[in-house]
Amino acid sequence: MKIFSRISRRAAGGTGAVFALTALLAATALALTPTQTREGYVEQVEPICKTNTKANERILDGVRKKIKDGKLSVAAGQFTKAATAFEKAVKELRAVQQPAEDSAKLTKWLKKLDDEVGLLRDIGKALKDGNKIKAQTLSVRLTHNSNQANNAVLGMGFDHCLIDSSKFA
């Protein structure tokens, strides 16, 4: 019995040493992970925004005319599809490591982008229900929210990540 007791203590001591070494290596790896810079962040997110902007320009092409012509269900589908594409882009943006010094403003910006997704969906639903006035009211809110999102990230150096509502006519 004493033999097994000694072996167990040695194995336990070895396990502790392995755990300590693993923890040390993990801490070292975290310390060596470069911190994100503003320039690096912008460089990573601009292609995501550019791709989404082009997609939504294509998706929403002619939507105002369709609404004006009374083709509300077709326009509703366009807004719903745009919301889905935008939601995917926002998810990709959230996955990019943020620079620590810009974390607060980027968190606010991403929240505003989430609001954009919701407003796009709500416009689609209003149009599907045949409620042009509600869709118009939501469109005004969408533009206001876009401006707030842009204001949240002024000075970041964005080009494609700023929302230009006039592109979606």
N, C-alpha and C positions, 0 to 999 in steps of 0.2 A: 504494500500500500504506500509506503514512503516513497518508493520509486515513482509511482504515478503522481504523487503529490508534488515532487520536485519537477517533474516534466511539465505538469500543468502550470506551475509558477513560472518556469522558464518560457513556456509558450505564451503565457499571458504577458510577460515582460516584453517578449519579442513583438507581440501584437501591438502593445502600447508604443513601442519604438517605431513600428511601421506606420501607425496612425499619426504620430507626431511628425514623422518625415513627410507623409502625405500632406498634412496640414501646412507644413512649412513650404513645400513645393507649390501648393495652391496659392498661398499668400504671395509667394514670389512671382508667380504667373500673373496674379492680379496687379501687383506693383509694376510689372513690366508692360502691362497692357497700356498702350498709349492713350492719353486722354484725347477726346474729340476736340477739334478746333472749330471755330465758326466757319472758317473757309472750307474745311473738310466736310462739315455738315452740309453746307450749301452745295458743294460739289456732288455729294451723294444724293441729295433730295431733288435737285433741279431736274435730272432726267426722269424721275418718277412723275413730277408735276408736268413736265413737257409732254410726256406720253399721255397722261390723263387729259390734259387740256386739248390735245389734238383729237383724242377719242370723243370727248364731250362736244367739241365743235362739230364733229361728224354726226354724233347721235342727235344733237339738238338742231341740226341744220333745218331751217324752214319752219321751226316750231311755231313762231309767232303768226306766220301766214296760215298755218293749219288751224290755229285757235281762231283767228279772224274769220276764216272760212267755215267755222263751225265743226271742224273735224277734231272734236275734243278727245275722243277715245284714242285716236292715233297720237295726238300730242301727249296724252296721259302716258301712253306706252313709252314715248321718248323720254319723258321726265323720270319715269321709273327706271328705265335702262341707264340713264345718266346718273341717277342716285346710286345704283349698284356699282357702276364703274368708279364713281368718286369714292364710295365706301372702300373699295379694294385699294385705291391709291392711298387713302388715309391710313389704312392698316399697314401698308408698306412704309409710309412715313413714320409711323409709330415705332417700327422695328429698327430705325436708324438711331444709333447712339447720339444723344444730344450733348453739346458742349455744356459743361456744368454752369458756366456763367450766364447762359441763355436759357436755362431750363424753365424758369418761370414764364418767360414770354412764349416759349415754344409750347408749353403745356396749355397756355391760354389760347394760342393759335390753333392747336390741334382740337381743342374743345369747340372752337368756332367752326372748324371744318366738319366736326361731327354734327353740329347744328345745321350746316349746309346740306349734309346728306338727308337729315330729317325734313328740312324744308323742301328739298327736291321731291322727296317721297310724298309729302303732304300736297304739293302742287299737282303731282300726278294723280293722287286720290281725288282731289277736288275736281280736276278735269274729267276724270272717269265718272264722277257723280254728276257731271254736267254743270258744275257751279263755277262759272267763269269769274264771278266777282270775288269769291273766296280765293281762287287761284291768283287773281290779280293782286289781292291784298298780301297773299303769301309771297308773291314775286317781289313786292316792295320790301318785305321783311328780308327776303333772300339777298337783295341788293344791299340793304343796310348791314346785314350780317357779314357779307363779303367785305364791305368797307371796314368793319370792325376787325375782321381777321387780318386784313392787310395792315391796318394800323398797329396791330399787336406785334408785327414783325418788321416794322420800319427799321431800317439800318442794318438788316441782316445781309443785304446784298442779293436778295431774291430777284429773279426775273420771271421765270415761268411759274413760280409758286405764289405769285400775287394773282388774285382773282380779278380778271377783267370781264365784267358782266356783258360788255358790248360784243364780245366774241361769240356769245351764245344767242344769236338772233335767229 
